[in-house]
Amino acid sequence: MTEEVLQNQAMQPEMAQPAQVAPAAPPQEKMLPQSEVNALVGKVKADAYEKARREAMAGQGGMGNPAPQAAQLMAQGGLSEEQVRSMMRDEAARINAEQAQMLEAQRIVGEFATKMDTGKEAYADFEDTVRQVNLRTIPEIVHLANSVPNTPDIMYDISKNPYKIAQFKQLAALDADARRQGFQSNLAMQEMMRLSNSISNNKQAVSQVQTKEPLGQMKPSTGTVDSSAPMTLADMKRQKWAKG
């Protein structure tokens, strides 16, 4: 009987132990929360839309939205059907352009947020420093900073030096005024490139100093006199034959 029980126990498969599941790592906190990203997208899009609207207004002589005016003028007999269709096509193009601006704003802010996350690895006080600046009030600078490779360095630098924010906003306003008058102006972008290059050069110089090898140790003197060099009076007095 005992042998049968032992045989039955040996024939039964062993119960599989439950697999150990490693605890999930806590999600890394983002530099810009989603609410801030969404608000910033709206600001960047609005900035781009307003810029395009001003340029369009300048090109149309201040006509504004052509669709309602087209319908009104057609009803009064002031426009032909073909002219109305042309103005409606312009309105459709404007709507498409607005949608494209929204997509572009989302792309810019998405890239900007990803780059900003890397800034915490470069500067211990990155978050505390950058959060002193309300990014929603500087959408034009967000756009400019995202156009250079070292975006976190730029945002850290201008947050440390707020007067640079005022300078960039002033240059961006000058660019907008020039474009309204039909001139090409990129003063803000040129200044952003200069700042970006300056920061990169400074960081590279510091890195080279830190990695530079120390000067080689000076070899100790052996105390022997070089036989090829002419002997001085003191050398002659030290010679054995001179001591007599």
Buried (B, 14 or more C-beta within 10 A) or exposed (E): EEEEEEEEEEEEEEEEEEEEEEEEEEEEEEBBEEEBBEBBBBBBBBBBBEBBBBBBEEEEEEEEBBBEBBBEBBEEEEBEEEEBEBBBEBBEEBEEBBEEBBEBBBEBBEEBBBBBBEBBEEBEEBEEBBEEBEBEEBBBBBBBBBBBEBBBBBBBBBBEEEEBBEBBBEBBEEBBEBBBEEEEBBBBBEBBBEBBEEBBEEEEEEEEEEEEEEEEEEEEEEEEEEEEEEEEEEEEEEEEEEEE
